[in-house]
Amino acid sequence: MLRLLNNLFSILLCAIFLTSCEFIDLRPIGFSIEPENADSVLPEPYTPVIIKFDTEMKKRETEGILQISSYLGITNGEKLWIDNALFFTPEAGWTAGIRYNLNFSGTIHSTDGREIRTEKYISFYAVNKNNPPSLEKHSPLNSASVSTNNFAYEFYFSNPMDRLSVESALILDGIGNKIYEWSDDNKILKIKTDKNLNPWINYRWTLKDSAKSADGVPLIKTYSGYFITDLDQILPEITGIYPVLFSDGSWYPTGAEIETGLGSGHGIAVSFNKPMDENILRSLRFEPSLSGRAEFLSEKSIVYIFTRDPEPEVNYTLIISSEVKDCEGLKIGSEFRINFSVDIPYLYLLSFSVNDTIYENFSDQNIIIPVKITQGTNELLINIRFSLPFNTEEKQNAPQKIIVTPIFPKTLSPAALQYIKWISDDCLLLRWEGMSNGMNGIPNFYKMTIQGGKNGIALKNGIFLKEDIILYLEAVE
């Protein structure tokens, strides 16, 4: 009986053992990785890394132990399962020439419960594994002192570069519009600016490592530098202000002082200690206002040309703005002022002759001059002598500015200018007709107006009578 029980117990143990062996799967989990070998090169920027399993895996757990990185940091990408294969595709694509490191380490499980512990490390490249480019030299050098005008950056690379990536990676502080010039098979970049730089400024530049060579490999690092626009440290100064006269196509100094020596037809020259910027042409003004224009005499001097002569007996102030700059952009520093008056006389009457009487003092207005009209012809002959000579055209215009009008009594007929003769360049003979003497002790009055001001009697050089001269002619019986 005991033997029978032992046999039954043995049979039961075998059954239990056989039943347990049906649920334990000791087969290993097989997998492979593409790229398989170290320093392999993926052919395209979006060629995926693939991990293939021979069984279905727990996806999230398996994805969790896959990490790909480079010196740029962790590589982000999309993980996708196709059957039992895990595909990893980088979001921004692989960067050419970069060494990537694949780390597939940890414990993972298949869906049928089997377990595997893996430690896989594979380095690889994409597109190519060419040497990265570097910036071999640049100009200006760091901390260099440079000029503000005709400025250009220069960058020299070890490899031919991708133009767009380099231009996008460059940060040039304080620079406006830029002109890019590439040469030497895209290994030399020259950058010009459309405007001068500002003086005495620290300019900085940065070339980010996103700049790539022509074959897509980025710079080995970010580069930066700076320079200072302080090569010229001499401030501009005014070295002279003086009258100039135009002759034979050029302006020449007159030798007179500006304060009292500016004559008719003269310009004002302003000289500096160094070449000046064009803004000097717009930086002169006058009080009271004078119209005209400024032109360069040389790179260090200008001339202000008046539209018409300044007026005599007026005190003017020439003002030069503190914003005046030299060619380096350095300002003069403070506003400059100088007072002057012109050495230009007014035209005036030397004498007025009528009926053999000469009158010479015309400082007072409204002078009453007794005259006798020639009986029968009703004519009056008047001789006027001016302080300066007239040319032919001026002689034709002057008599039109001398007017005689009857004023008392109101019944007087108008006077008419009948005869004009210039006895000399400064002496004018005029004869009026239609005038008459008074009667019964009551004189007739006529008003003679010799027009002055800028629209009156004037010479071509801008000299004119200061104001109207009014004479009352008393025609006595």
C-alpha positions in Angstrom: 0.0 0.0 0.0 2.8 2.4 0.9 4.6 1.6 -2.3 1.4 2.5 -4.2 1.1 5.8 -2.5 4.8 6.7 -3.3 4.2 5.9 -6.9 1.2 8.1 -7.1 3.0 10.9 -5.4 5.9 10.6 -8.0 3.4 10.6 -10.8 1.8 13.8 -9.4 5.1 15.6 -9.1 6.0 14.8 -12.7 2.6 16.0 -13.8 3.1 19.3 -11.9 6.7 19.7 -13.3 5.5 19.0 -16.9 2.6 21.5 -16.5 4.9 24.3 -15.2 7.4 23.9 -18.0 4.7 24.8 -20.5 4.5 28.5 -19.2 8.3 29.3 -19.0 9.9 30.7 -22.3 13.6 30.9 -22.0 14.3 32.0 -25.6 16.5 35.2 -25.9 15.0 38.3 -27.5 16.9 39.1 -30.7 17.4 42.7 -32.1 19.7 44.7 -34.5 20.5 48.4 -34.9 21.0 50.4 -38.0 23.6 51.9 -38.2 25.4 48.8 -37.0 29.0 49.8 -37.0 30.8 52.6 -35.3 31.4 55.8 -37.4 29.0 54.7 -40.0 27.5 57.5 -42.2 23.7 57.8 -42.7 23.2 58.8 -46.3 20.5 61.5 -45.9 19.6 64.2 -43.4 16.4 62.3 -42.6 17.6 58.8 -42.8 16.1 57.1 -39.7 17.9 55.1 -37.0 16.2 51.6 -36.9 16.1 49.1 -34.1 14.6 45.8 -35.3 13.3 43.1 -32.8 12.3 39.5 -33.6 9.3 39.8 -31.4 6.7 42.4 -30.3 8.1 44.7 -27.6 6.5 46.9 -25.0 6.7 50.1 -27.1 6.8 52.8 -24.5 9.3 51.0 -22.3 11.5 50.3 -25.3 11.4 53.9 -26.6 12.4 55.1 -23.1 15.8 53.7 -23.2 16.8 55.1 -26.6 18.7 58.3 -26.5 20.8 60.0 -29.3 23.0 63.0 -28.6 25.9 65.1 -29.9 27.9 68.0 -28.7 24.9 70.1 -29.6 22.8 68.3 -26.9 20.0 65.7 -27.0 18.6 65.1 -30.5 14.9 65.4 -30.5 13.0 63.3 -33.0 9.9 61.2 -33.9 9.7 57.6 -32.8 7.6 55.3 -35.0 6.9 51.6 -34.9 6.5 49.6 -38.0 5.7 46.0 -37.1 8.5 45.1 -34.6 10.9 47.8 -35.7 11.4 51.1 -33.9 12.3 54.0 -36.3 13.8 57.3 -35.0 13.8 60.3 -37.3 15.3 63.6 -36.1 12.9 66.6 -36.1 15.4 69.0 -37.8 17.3 66.4 -39.7 20.8 65.2 -39.0 23.6 67.8 -39.2 26.3 66.9 -41.6 29.7 66.1 -40.1 28.4 65.9 -36.6 29.4 62.8 -34.5 26.2 61.4 -32.9 26.1 58.9 -30.1 23.4 56.3 -29.8 22.7 55.0 -26.3 20.4 52.0 -26.1 20.8 50.8 -22.5 18.4 49.3 -20.0 16.0 46.5 -19.2 13.0 46.0 -21.6 10.3 43.4 -22.1 8.5 41.8 -24.9 4.8 41.5 -24.9 5.0 37.8 -24.2 6.8 38.5 -20.9 10.4 37.8 -21.8 13.1 40.2 -20.6 16.3 41.5 -22.0 19.0 43.8 -20.6 20.9 45.7 -23.2 23.9 48.0 -23.3 24.5 49.3 -26.8 26.6 52.4 -27.6 27.1 53.3 -31.3 28.6 56.5 -32.7 27.7 57.5 -36.2 27.6 60.5 -38.7 25.0 61.7 -41.3 25.5 62.9 -44.8 29.3 63.0 -44.4 31.9 63.0 -41.8 34.0 65.8 -43.2 36.1 68.1 -41.0 34.2 71.1 -39.6 35.1 74.6 -40.9 36.8 77.2 -38.8 37.3 80.9 -38.9 41.0 81.3 -39.6 41.2 85.1 -39.2 39.1 88.2 -39.3 39.6 91.9 -39.8 39.4 94.2 -37.9 41.3 92.4 -35.2 39.9 92.4 -31.7 40.3 95.7 -29.9 41.6 97.4 -33.1 41.1 101.1 -33.7 39.5 101.8 -37.0 38.2 104.6 -39.2 34.5 105.3 -39.4 34.4 105.6 -43.2 35.1 103.2 -46.0 34.8 100.5 -43.4 34.6 96.7 -44.2 34.5 93.5 -42.2 36.6 90.6 -43.6 36.2 86.9 -42.6 38.5 84.1 -43.8 37.3 80.5 -43.5 39.2 77.2 -43.7 36.6 75.7 -46.0 34.2 76.9 -48.8 31.1 78.1 -47.0 27.4 78.1 -47.5 26.6 81.7 -48.1 23.1 81.9 -46.8 23.9 80.1 -43.5 26.9 82.4 -42.8 25.1 85.6 -43.6 22.2 84.5 -41.4 24.6 83.5 -38.5 26.4 86.9 -38.5 25.2 89.5 -35.9 26.8 92.9 -36.5 25.8 95.3 -33.8 25.0 98.8 -34.9 25.3 98.1 -38.6 22.5 99.0 -41.0 22.2 97.8 -44.5 25.0 95.4 -45.4 26.7 94.5 -48.7 28.1 91.0 -48.9 31.0 90.1 -51.2 32.3 86.5 -51.4 35.5 85.4 -53.0 38.1 82.6 -53.2 35.6 79.9 -53.7 33.4 81.2 -50.9 36.2 81.1 -48.3 36.5 84.9 -47.9 33.6 87.1 -47.0 33.8 90.9 -47.1 31.0 93.0 -45.7 30.6 96.7 -46.5 28.2 99.2 -45.0 26.0 101.7 -46.8 26.8 104.4 -44.2 29.8 105.5 -42.1 30.1 104.1 -38.6 29.7 106.4 -35.6 32.9 107.7 -34.0 34.3 106.5 -30.7 31.9 103.5 -30.5 32.7 99.9 -29.4 31.3 97.7 -32.2 30.7 94.0 -31.5 30.1 91.1 -33.9 29.1 87.4 -33.4 29.4 84.5 -35.9 27.1 81.7 -34.5 28.0 78.1 -35.0 24.9 77.7 -37.1 27.1 78.8 -40.1 27.9 75.9 -42.3 30.4 74.9 -44.9 29.3 74.2 -48.5 29.0 70.5 -47.6 26.7 71.3 -44.6 29.1 70.9 -41.7 28.6 73.7 -39.0 31.4 75.8 -37.6 33.3 74.1 -34.7 32.2 76.9 -32.4 30.7 80.4 -32.1 33.1 83.3 -32.8 32.9 86.9 -31.6 35.0 90.0 -31.6 35.0 93.8 -31.2 36.7 96.9 -32.4 36.6 100.6 -31.6 36.1 103.5 -34.1 38.6 105.8 -32.4 41.4 105.9 -35.0 40.9 109.6 -35.4 40.8 111.5 -32.1 41.3 115.0 -33.3 38.1 117.1 -33.1 37.3 119.4 -36.0 38.0 123.1 -35.6 37.3 126.3 -37.6 40.6 127.7 -38.7 39.3 130.7 -40.6 36.3 132.8 -41.8 37.0 135.4 -44.5 35.5 137.1 -47.6 36.2 135.6 -51.0 35.8 137.0 -54.5 34.9 134.9 -57.6 37.2 135.5 -60.5 38.2 133.3 -63.5 36.2 130.4 -62.3 37.6 130.3 -58.7 37.1 131.9 -55.3 40.0 133.9 -54.0 40.4 135.5 -50.5 40.1 139.3 -50.6 42.5 139.7 -47.7 39.8 141.7 -45.7 38.5 140.8 -42.3 35.0 139.2 -42.2 33.7 141.6 -39.5 33.8 144.6 -41.8 35.3 143.6 -45.1 32.5 141.7 -46.9 31.9 143.5 -50.2 29.4 143.4 -53.0 29.5 140.1 -54.8 31.6 138.5 -52.2 31.1 135.1 -50.6 32.1 133.9 -47.1 34.7 131.1 -46.9 34.9 128.9 -43.8 38.0 126.7 -43.4 38.6 123.8 -41.0 41.6 121.8 -39.7 40.5 118.5 -41.4 38.3 117.2 -44.1 34.6 117.7 -43.4 31.4 115.8 -44.0 28.7 117.1 -46.4 26.5 118.1 -43.6 28.6 121.3 -43.3 26.8 122.5 -46.4 23.5 122.5 -44.5 24.9 123.8 -41.1 25.3 127.5 -41.8 22.6 130.1 -41.1 22.4 133.8 -40.6 20.5 136.2 -38.3 18.8 138.1 -39.8 18.2 135.5 -42.5 20.2 135.6 -45.7 19.5 133.3 -48.7 22.1 131.5 -50.6 23.9 128.2 -50.9 27.1 126.5 -49.6 29.7 124.7 -51.8 33.0 122.9 -51.1 36.1 124.9 -52.0 38.2 121.9 -50.9 37.8 119.0 -48.6 38.7 121.3 -45.7 36.8 124.5 -46.7 33.5 125.7 -48.0 32.1 129.0 -49.5 28.7 130.4 -48.8 27.4 132.2 -52.0 24.6 134.7 -51.4 21.6 134.9 -53.6 21.9 138.7 -53.3 24.2 141.0 -51.3 23.5 141.5 -47.6 22.1 144.9 -46.9 24.4 147.8 -45.8 24.3 149.1 -42.2 22.9 145.8 -40.8 24.6 143.8 -38.2 24.5 140.1 -39.1 25.5 137.0 -37.2 26.9 133.9 -39.0 26.0 130.8 -37.0 27.7 127.4 -37.5 25.8 124.5 -35.9 27.4 122.3 -33.2 26.3 119.3 -35.3 28.9 120.0 -37.9 30.9 116.8 -38.5 34.2 115.9 -40.1 34.6 112.9 -42.4 35.1 110.7 -39.4 31.8 111.8 -37.8 33.4 113.8 -35.0 31.4 116.9 -34.2 32.7 120.4 -33.7 31.3 120.4 -30.2 29.8 123.8 -29.7 27.9 126.3 -31.8 30.1 129.0 -33.4 28.9 132.6 -33.9 30.6 135.6 -35.5 29.1 139.1 -36.1 29.8 141.0 -39.3 28.5 143.9 -41.4 29.0 144.4 -45.1 31.3 147.0 -46.7 28.7 147.8 -49.3 27.5 151.4 -49.6 23.9 152.5 -50.3 23.3 154.4 -53.5 22.5 158.0 -52.7 22.0 161.4 -54.4 25.0 163.7 -54.5 23.0 166.6 -55.9 19.8 167.8 -57.3 19.9 170.8 -59.7 16.9 172.8 -60.9 16.7 176.4 -62.2 20.5 176.8 -61.7 20.2 176.0 -58.0 22.0 173.0 -56.6 20.7 171.0 -53.6 23.1 168.6 -51.9 21.7 167.5 -48.5 19.0 164.8 -48.8 19.3 163.4 -45.2 15.8 164.9 -44.5 12.7 163.8 -46.3 9.9 165.9 -47.6 12.1 168.8 -48.8 10.2 171.7 -50.5 12.2 173.0 -53.5 11.0 176.2 -55.2 11.0 175.8 -59.0 10.0 177.9 -62.0 8.3 176.3 -65.0 9.4 177.6 -68.4 6.5 179.7 -69.7 5.1 178.8 -73.0 6.5 175.2 -73.1 5.5 174.4 -69.6 8.7 172.4 -69.1 10.9 171.8 -66.1 14.6 170.7 -66.5 16.1 168.7 -63.6 19.7 167.3 -63.2 20.3 164.5 -60.7 23.8 163.3 -59.8 24.2 159.8 -58.1 27.0 158.6 -55.8 27.9 155.7 -58.2 28.1 155.1 -61.9 25.4 153.2 -63.9 25.9 150.8 -66.7 23.8 150.8 -69.9 21.0 148.6 -68.6 20.9 150.4 -65.3 20.6 153.7 -67.2 17.6 152.5 -69.0 15.8 151.4 -65.8 16.6 154.3 -63.5 14.4 157.0 -65.1 11.4 154.7 -64.8 11.8 154.9 -61.0 11.5 158.7 -60.9 7.9 159.9 -60.8 6.4 163.5 -60.7 2.7 163.8 -59.8 0.6 166.9 -59.2 -0.8 167.3 -55.7 -2.2 170.8 -55.4 -4.5 172.1 -56.6 -6.4 169.0 -57.7 -7.1 170.6 -61.0 -3.5 170.4 -62.1 -2.8 168.4 -65.3 -0.4 165.4 -65.0 3.3 165.9 -65.7 4.9 163.8 -68.5 8.5 162.8 -68.8 9.6 164.2 -72.2 13.4 163.9 -72.4 16.1 161.8 -70.8 19.8 162.1 -71.1 22.7 160.7 -69.2 25.3 163.5 -69.2 27.8 161.0 -67.6 27.6 157.6 -66.0 26.4 159.1 -62.7 24.6 162.3 -63.9 21.0 162.1 -65.3 19.2 165.0 -67.1 15.4 164.9 -67.1 12.8 167.2 -68.6 9.1 167.1 -67.8 6.3 168.9 -69.7 2.7 169.7 -68.8 3.6 171.5 -65.6 2.7 175.0 -64.7 3.5 177.8 -62.2 1.0 179.0 -59.6 -1.1 182.1 -59.9 -2.2 185.1 -57.7 0.5 184.3 -55.2 -0.7 180.6 -54.8 1.9 178.1 -55.9 1.3 174.8 -57.6 2.8 171.8 -55.8 4.2 168.7 -57.4 5.5 165.6 -55.7 8.7 164.0 -57.0 9.4 160.4 -55.8 12.8 158.9 -56.5 12.1 155.2 -55.6 14.4 153.4 -53.3 14.6 150.0 -51.6 15.4 146.8 -53.4 12.7 147.4 -56.0 13.7 151.0 -56.6 16.7 152.5 -58.4 19.5 149.9 -58.1 22.7 148.8 -59.6 23.4 145.3 -60.9 25.8 144.5 -58.0 22.9 144.9 -55.6 23.6 148.5 -54.5 20.4 150.5 -54.2 18.9 153.6 -52.6 18.1 152.9 -49.0 14.6 154.3 -49.2 12.4 156.5 -51.3 13.5 160.1 -51.7 10.5 162.5 -51.8 10.9 166.1 -52.9 8.0 168.6 -53.1 8.4 171.0 -56.0 6.8 174.4 -55.4 6.1 176.0 -58.7 5.9 179.7 -58.0 4.5 182.5 -60.2 
